Amino acid sequence: MTGSHGRRLLVRAPNWLGDILMALPALAGLRHHFGGDTLALAVPAAYGLLARSIPGVDEVVPLRGGSSWASLRADADTLRAGRFDRGLLLTNSFGSALVFWWAGIPERWGYRRDGRGWLLTRAVPRGAGRTGDSRHHSEYYVRLVRALGVERMPPSPRLRVGDGSILRARRLLETLGVGDRPLVGLAPGAAFGHAKRWPPAQVAALVDRLVAETEAACVLVGSAGDRDVVSAIESRVGPHAKGTSRDPRLVSLVGRTDVDEVMGLIALCRAFVSNDSGAMHLSAAIGVHVTAIFGPTDERATSPLGPHTIVTHDVWCRPCHLRDCPIDHRCMTRIPVDTVFASAKAALDQAAGGASR
């Protein structure tokens, strides 16, 4: 696989926010290698604006998604219209390879998985290029592109958050009365089970300390499915943390934002605190320091690719990768509020120093 000029390369991005962001090193390598080609990124429609924020991506192709025959056919029709010469699958599914085949993309590359090898013109064995303890998930994508001839991996790019995203975020904050205080973002939820969540009582205690010991306002972000944990946090914070209608110190935008608005909100933050989630990866990719709290999952595999501090508590049973803890959730309940606060405050202080220079 060699670079060329004037050809059209389509990359099928992973389906989940965190995985898309962990693919940034591989995308940077592809951009460098195929400098004269058009680089297009096919993503689930919900991540279209995110994909446009990735440096080096020339075109974004929103996909309908889904595994039904009708959905796969619709996506194949969309890709066929793009007249792509080459296609690289960062996904593992048979269906995504079938879509490339139906779309008539002449060269189709990807890992040989899910019985789809016969649909690919370059099928890379899953274990290709594995060396040492390269367990971070970003290496899974890097190994694929290296096996296809991409040698240089430039530094992972930072997402470009547009002025429009930041303006939308500012307007949201204004509707809640948030003024000019420095912001700390918190993502207290996590997909795929409750075990990845730092307990609401500890999040509430963190908010109380941030409000008492810094000038920051705290902003909760997440999906509609996180509303239960937000209610639990709000019911536990002290009266000072709630502030006043004219000067709120804790506000929630959980379930009220799309990815574009969340990007704008994170870009306005001086520090961010998150469980192992897509929001964690988003903060790091934007360049905002994230205090990343890991319990049942493995930080060696999914740590954020950007400024971060990892907080864990060593217990014999982690990482278990279970969605719900069958015992006492000790990997999360024993993470001290003091540790998380110290990391968030250090990030706040550092960002304040940078802003004052």
Buried (B, 14 or more C-beta within 10 A) or exposed (E): BEBBEEBBBBBBBBBBBBBBBBBBBBBBBBBBBBEEBBBBBBBBEBBBBBBBBBEBBEBBBBBBBEEEEEBBBBBBEBBBEBEBBBBBBBBBBBBBBBBBBBBEBEBBBBBBBBEBBEBBBBBBEEEEBEEEEEEBBBBBBBBBBBBBEBEEBEEBBBBEBBEEBBEBBBEBBEEBBBEEBBBBBBBBBBBEBBBBBBBBBBBBBBBBBBBEEBEBBBBBBBBEEBBEBBEBBBEBBEEEBBBEEEEBBBBBBBBEBEBBBBBBBBBBBBBBBBBBBBBBBBBBBBEBBBBBBBBBBBBBBBBBBBBBBBBBBEBEEBBBEBEEBEEEBBBBBBBEBEBBBBBBBBBBEBBBEEEEE
